């Protein structure tokens, strides 16, 4: 039986439309572009490795290393300009304090330092398991800061000494792992090593004694003939910290 021409044309057209729709539905939907921007916050704890003299402990019966340690907090952000390679910036506040020393008179002392640093660098990552292994290196500055020594004497008197330091240069490196919670959120765990060098030229040493309230002030200088000054000193703040954090990609 011959179909009328109009009916045949309609049948062919319907078949073509069904085939086109079927082919279109079979094609996978285009994937969303990979996130390129990330922000991150972290907490760390570690030990200072700056050169320091041994201190007396146990009423001066032995010497011990200062073993300075303390926490740090940081925020970071970056942009992946190619897959698995990003430029980033990191702002960190760190604190460390020594063990408490004690001399043969029963006088005690403890030294602490707090400083803020900022660095810019590169981060690379290699996908592995449920996340990625990352390594990063950055260069930056440490902002002006002070060290503090707190002395408590056996007779009840005390002395607090602060020494100012200038802005300095340095850097930090870190390696670790990012565990993906989903496509955008991840947990971070790593080991961070950093070092910044500075000096106290033009800064003051301030000693305050209690209960007398007496205050002594002395300035550090490179001029040996300057009045009421002390020879300037260099300082390197170095520490090794275990860091954990949380990040978000978008």
VOPAGU-2260 file (C-alpha; in pm, 1 decimal, decimal comma):
REM VOPAGU-2260
SITE   aa  ch    i         X         Y         Z
SITE  UNK   A    0       0,0       0,0       0,0
SITE  UNK   A    1     141,0     341,3     -97,0
SITE  UNK   A    2     130,4     619,9     164,7
SITE  UNK   A    3      15,7     957,8      49,2
SITE  UNK   A    4     308,0    1199,5      -2,9
SITE  UNK   A    5     204,5    1439,9     276,2
SITE  UNK   A    6     182,0    1150,2     524,1
SITE  UNK   A    7     525,0    1015,4     419,7
SITE  UNK   A    8     685,0    1358,5     458,3
SITE  UNK   A    9     538,1    1400,5     809,9
SITE  UNK   A   10     663,9    1055,4     913,0
SITE  UNK   A   11    1020,2    1127,1     794,7
SITE  UNK   A   12    1021,8    1464,6     967,5
SITE  UNK   A   13     906,8    1312,5    1296,0
SITE  UNK   A   14    1176,0    1042,3    1275,0
SITE  UNK   A   15    1446,8    1302,6    1215,0
SITE  UNK   A   16    1327,2    1508,0    1512,2
SITE  UNK   A   17    1321,9    1202,7    1740,5
SITE  UNK   A   18    1675,7    1100,5    1632,0
SITE  UNK   A   19    1807,0    1453,5    1691,5
SITE  UNK   A   20    1651,2    1468,7    2036,7
SITE  UNK   A   21    1787,1    1123,3    2123,4
SITE  UNK   A   22    2140,1    1217,6    2014,1
SITE  UNK   A   23    2129,2    1540,6    2208,2
SITE  UNK   A   24    2014,0    1365,1    2526,2
SITE  UNK   A   25    2290,6    1105,5    2489,0
SITE  UNK   A   26    2565,1    1368,7    2496,4
SITE  UNK   A   27    2700,1    1443,7    2850,3
SITE  UNK   A   28    2628,4    1784,5    2993,2
SITE  UNK   A   29    2928,7    2020,1    2981,1
SITE  UNK   A   30    3122,0    2009,4    3308,9
SITE  UNK   A   31    3150,4    2321,1    3523,4
SITE  UNK   A   32    3487,4    2499,5    3506,8
SITE  UNK   A   33    3728,9    2404,4    3784,2
SITE  UNK   A   34    3746,8    2659,2    4068,8
SITE  UNK   A   35    4047,7    2887,2    4038,3
SITE  UNK   A   36    4029,6    3106,5    4350,5
SITE  UNK   A   37    4082,0    2977,3    4704,2
SITE  UNK   A   38    4072,1    3122,7    5054,7
SITE  UNK   A   39    4211,1    2944,4    5356,4
SITE  UNK   A   40    4247,2    2980,3    5732,0
SITE  UNK   A   41    4485,1    2787,3    5952,6
SITE  UNK   A   42    4606,7    2718,6    6305,3
SITE  UNK   A   43    4958,2    2600,2    6387,1
SITE  UNK   A   44    5177,5    2505,1    6678,8
SITE  UNK   A   45    5552,6    2461,6    6679,8
SITE  UNK   A   46    5897,3    2533,7    6812,0
SITE  UNK   A   47    6130,4    2827,8    6764,2
SITE  UNK   A   48    6476,2    2752,7    6628,7
SITE  UNK   A   49    6641,0    3092,7    6676,3
SITE  UNK   A   50    6988,6    3091,7    6823,2
SITE  UNK   A   51    6968,6    3149,6    7197,6
SITE  UNK   A   52    7189,5    3089,0    7499,0
SITE  UNK   A   53    7115,9    2812,5    7744,8
SITE  UNK   A   54    6935,6    2921,2    8059,1
SITE  UNK   A   55    6965,2    2813,5    8420,7
SITE  UNK   A   56    6690,6    2594,6    8565,4
SITE  UNK   A   57    6621,3    2414,1    8896,0
SITE  UNK   A   58    6775,7    2689,8    9109,7
SITE  UNK   A   59    7077,9    2708,0    8883,4
SITE  UNK   A   60    7176,6    2344,8    8924,3
SITE  UNK   A   61    7172,0    2280,0    8548,6
SITE  UNK   A   62    7152,8    2445,8    8208,5
SITE  UNK   A   63    6875,6    2377,1    7958,0
SITE  UNK   A   64    6777,8    2490,3    7611,5
SITE  UNK   A   65    6507,8    2760,0    7601,1
SITE  UNK   A   66    6278,3    2537,7    7390,4
SITE  UNK   A   67    6054,6    2825,5    7282,4
SITE  UNK   A   68    5715,5    2713,4    7152,8
SITE  UNK   A   69    5373,8    2857,1    7082,2
SITE  UNK   A   70    5073,3    2891,9    6850,4
SITE  UNK   A   71    5015,1    3074,3    6522,9
SITE  UNK   A   72    4710,9    3172,2    6317,1
SITE  UNK   A   73    4701,2    3265,4    5948,2
SITE  UNK   A   74    4477,3    3351,1    5655,3
SITE  UNK   A   75    4567,7    3295,2    5290,7
SITE  UNK   A   76    4420,6    3340,9    4946,3
SITE  UNK   A   77    4530,4    3262,9    4593,3
SITE  UNK   A   78    4453,3    3215,3    4225,4
SITE  UNK   A   79    4532,5    2911,4    4008,6
SITE  UNK   A   80    4648,9    3061,3    3678,4
SITE  UNK   A   81    4711,1    2711,0    3535,7
SITE  UNK   A   82    4588,6    2372,5    3665,1
SITE  UNK   A   83    4764,8    2270,8    3989,7
SITE  UNK   A   84    4976,1    2588,4    4007,3
SITE  UNK   A   85    4865,7    2898,8    4196,8
SITE  UNK   A   86    5002,0    3229,8    4316,8
SITE  UNK   A   87    4903,4    3310,0    4674,2
SITE  UNK   A   88    4949,0    3546,6    4967,2
SITE  UNK   A   89    4963,2    3454,4    5336,0
SITE  UNK   A   90    4927,8    3668,0    5651,9
SITE  UNK   A   91    5034,6    3509,9    5981,4
SITE  UNK   A   92    5051,4    3605,3    6348,6
SITE  UNK   A   93    5284,9    3388,7    6558,0
SITE  UNK   A   94    5382,5    3367,9    6924,8
SITE  UNK   A   95    5647,0    3170,3    7111,2
SITE  UNK   A   96    5775,1    3168,7    7468,9
SITE  UNK   A   97    6062,2    2988,3    7638,7
SITE  UNK   A   98    6054,4    2760,4    7938,2
SITE  UNK   A   99    6087,7    2935,5    8275,6
SITE  UNK   A  100    6446,2    2961,0    8394,6
SITE  UNK   A  101    6553,8    2976,4    8759,4
SITE  UNK   A  102    6891,8    3073,7    8904,5
SITE  UNK   A  103    7052,0    2975,5    9236,2
SITE  UNK   A  104    6874,9    3264,4    9414,6
SITE  UNK   A  105    6532,8    3139,2    9309,0
SITE  UNK   A  106    6484,6    3428,0    9062,8
SITE  UNK   A  107    6284,0    3324,1    8755,0
SITE  UNK   A  108    6271,4    3456,7    8398,8
SITE  UNK   A  109    6088,0    3382,0    8076,0
SITE  UNK   A  110    6130,0    3531,2    7727,7
SITE  UNK   A  111    5857,5    3559,5    7463,8
SITE  UNK   A  112    5812,3    3700,9    7114,1
SITE  UNK   A  113    5507,0    3777,0    6899,9
SITE  UNK   A  114    5526,5    3888,1    6537,9
SITE  UNK   A  115    5320,2    3933,2    6224,0
SITE  UNK   A  116    5449,3    3839,0    5878,7
SITE  UNK   A  117    5322,1    3853,7    5521,7
SITE  UNK   A  118    5449,6    3659,9    5221,9
SITE  UNK   A  119    5368,7    3598,0    4854,5
SITE  UNK   A  120    5465,2    3288,5    4657,0
SITE  UNK   A  121    5367,4    2986,4    4448,2
SITE  UNK   A  122    5176,8    2670,8    4540,4
SITE  UNK   A  123    5182,4    2352,5    4335,1
SITE  UNK   A  124    4961,2    2046,7    4386,9
SITE  UNK   A  125    4941,6    1686,3    4262,4
SITE  UNK   A  126    4607,0    1499,4    4284,2
SITE  UNK   A  127    4630,9    1196,1    4509,1
SITE  UNK   A  128    4356,3     985,7    4662,5
SITE  UNK   A  129    4070,8    1194,7    4802,3
SITE  UNK   A  130    4258,8    1520,9    4761,1
SITE  UNK   A  131    4599,7    1651,2    4663,5
SITE  UNK   A  132    4955,2    1675,1    4789,0
SITE  UNK   A  133    5074,6    2036,5    4789,4
SITE  UNK   A  134    5402,7    2221,4    4828,0
SITE  UNK   A  135    5451,1    2596,5    4847,6
SITE  UNK   A  136    5725,7    2853,4    4883,8
SITE  UNK   A  137    5689,4    3224,9    4952,9
SITE  UNK   A  138    5900,2    3532,8    5027,8
SITE  UNK   A  139    5792,2    3824,2    5241,3
SITE  UNK   A  140    5843,6    4054,3    5536,9
SITE  UNK   A  141    5808,0    4048,1    5912,9
SITE  UNK   A  142    5654,6    4365,7    6055,1
SITE  UNK   A  143    5823,1    4555,1    6343,3
SITE  UNK   A  144    5785,8    4364,9    6671,3
SITE  UNK   A  145    5918,9    4332,7    7025,6
SITE  UNK   A  146    6069,2    4061,0    7239,3
SITE  UNK   A  147    5976,4    4054,3    7607,4
SITE  UNK   A  148    6162,8    3917,3    7907,9
SITE  UNK   A  149    5973,2    3880,6    8232,4
SITE  UNK   A  150    6178,4    3840,1    8550,6
SITE  UNK   A  151    6024,4    3743,7    8884,6
SITE  UNK   A  152    6258,8    3771,2    9181,1
SITE  UNK   A  153    6242,5    3562,5    9495,3
SITE  UNK   A  154    6198,6    3876,9    9708,7
SITE  UNK   A  155    5874,0    3965,3    9528,4
SITE  UNK   A  156    6016,3    4230,0    9295,4
SITE  UNK   A  157    5984,6    4201,6    8917,7
SITE  UNK   A  158    6137,4    4344,4    8601,8
SITE  UNK   A  159    5992,6    4352,9    8251,8
SITE  UNK   A  160    6226,6    4421,0    7957,4
SITE  UNK   A  161    6110,0    4484,9    7600,3
SITE  UNK   A  162    6338,3    4518,6    7297,3
SITE  UNK   A  163    6209,9    4655,8    6968,2
SITE  UNK   A  164    6307,7    4517,3    6627,4
SITE  UNK   A  165    6270,7    4655,5    6277,1
SITE  UNK   A  166    6090,6    4520,5    5973,5
SITE  UNK   A  167    6284,3    4232,3    5816,7
SITE  UNK   A  168    6291,7    4000,6    5516,1
SITE  UNK   A  169    6250,1    3626,0    5496,1
SITE  UNK   A  170    6033,1    3347,4    5367,7
SITE  UNK   A  171    5855,0    3023,5    5443,9
SITE  UNK   A  172    5796,8    2685,7    5286,9
SITE  UNK   A  173    5524,7    2429,8    5350,9
SITE  UNK   A  174    5429,7    2078,0    5240,7
SITE  UNK   A  175    5115,5    1883,9    5320,5
SITE  UNK   A  176    4787,2    1737,5    5203,9
SITE  UNK   A  177    4445,7    1878,2    5113,5
SITE  UNK   A  178    4159,0    1637,7    5187,6
SITE  UNK   A  179    3854,2    1723,6    4977,2
SITE  UNK   A  180    3524,3    1739,0    5166,9
SITE  UNK   A  181    3349,6    1813,5    4837,1
SITE  UNK   A  182    3434,1    1988,9    4511,8
SITE  UNK   A  183    3489,2    2322,6    4687,6
SITE  UNK   A  184    3570,8    2266,3    5055,3
SITE  UNK   A  185    3880,5    2093,3    5190,6
SITE  UNK   A  186    4082,5    2031,3    5506,5
SITE  UNK   A  187    4456,0    2104,7    5512,9
SITE  UNK   A  188    4737,8    1952,2    5715,8
SITE  UNK   A  189    5102,9    2036,3    5666,6
SITE  UNK   A  190    5445,3    2116,8    5804,3
SITE  UNK   A  191    5561,9    2481,2    5782,8
SITE  UNK   A  192    5918,2    2612,7    5812,9
SITE  UNK   A  193    5988,3    2986,8    5817,8
SITE  UNK   A  194    6268,3    3232,1    5892,3
SITE  UNK   A  195    6291,7    3612,6    5897,1
SITE  UNK   A  196    6601,9    3823,4    5964,4
SITE  UNK   A  197    6598,0    4167,7    6125,5
SITE  UNK   A  198    6788,8    4397,7    6364,7
SITE  UNK   A  199    6721,1    4654,6    6636,3
SITE  UNK   A  200    6907,2    4956,7    6495,3
SITE  UNK   A  201    6731,4    5269,4    6621,9
SITE  UNK   A  202    6498,1    5070,4    6848,7
SITE  UNK   A  203    6472,9    5093,8    7228,1
SITE  UNK   A  204    6523,2    4861,5    7519,2
SITE  UNK   A  205    6280,5    4951,5    7798,4
SITE  UNK   A  206    6313,8    4807,3    8148,1
SITE  UNK   A  207    6033,3    4855,5    8398,9
SITE  UNK   A  208    6076,7    4749,8    8759,8
SITE  UNK   A  209    5802,8    4682,2    9011,2
SITE  UNK   A  210    5698,1    4781,6    9271,8
SITE  UNK   A  211    5929,6    5083,6    9240,0
SITE  UNK   A  212    5794,8    5178,4    8895,6
SITE  UNK   A  213    6146,1    5272,5    8782,3
SITE  UNK   A  214    6184,2    5283,7    8401,3
SITE  UNK   A  215    6514,5    5266,3    8211,2
SITE  UNK   A  216    6533,7    5334,8    7839,6
SITE  UNK   A  217    6828,2    5269,0    7610,3
SITE  UNK   A  218    6853,9    5292,8    7230,3
SITE  UNK   A  219    7043,9    5051,7    7005,9
SITE  UNK   A  220    7288,3    5210,2    6763,1
SITE  UNK   A  221    7570,0    5125,2    6522,6
SITE  UNK   A  222    7759,0    5437,4    6637,7
SITE  UNK   A  223    8001,6    5340,4    6918,2
SITE  UNK   A  224    8036,4    5706,8    7023,2
SITE  UNK   A  225    7664,8    5776,0    7063,6
SITE  UNK   A  226    7550,7    5859,3    7417,8
SITE  UNK   A  227    7310,9    5638,3    7613,5
SITE  UNK   A  228    7311,1    5366,3    7350,1
SITE  UNK   A  229    7386,9    4995,5    7326,8
SITE  UNK   A  230    7546,8    4811,5    7031,6
SITE  UNK   A  231    7284,7    4708,1    6777,5
SITE  UNK   A  232    7210,4    4338,1    6740,7
SITE  UNK   A  233    7076,1    4117,7    6462,2
SITE  UNK   A  234    6798,6    3866,5    6520,8
SITE  UNK   A  235    6655,8    3581,3    6316,7
SITE  UNK   A  236    6312,0    3445,0    6407,7
SITE  UNK   A  237    6285,4    3086,2    6287,2
SITE  UNK   A  238    6029,1    2822,2    6364,7
SITE  UNK   A  239    5894,3    2487,0    6253,6
SITE  UNK   A  240    5519,6    2434,1    6297,8
SITE  UNK   A  241    5253,2    2173,0    6234,5
SITE  UNK   A  242    4958,5    2343,1    6067,0
SITE  UNK   A  243    4594,0    2246,6    6010,4
SITE  UNK   A  244    4338,8    2451,8    5821,2
SITE  UNK   A  245    4016,0    2478,7    5626,8
SITE  UNK   A  246    3986,3    2603,2    5269,3
SITE  UNK   A  247    3719,1    2696,1    5017,9
SITE  UNK   A  248    3748,7    2712,3    4637,3
SITE  UNK   A  249    3530,3    2921,9    4409,5
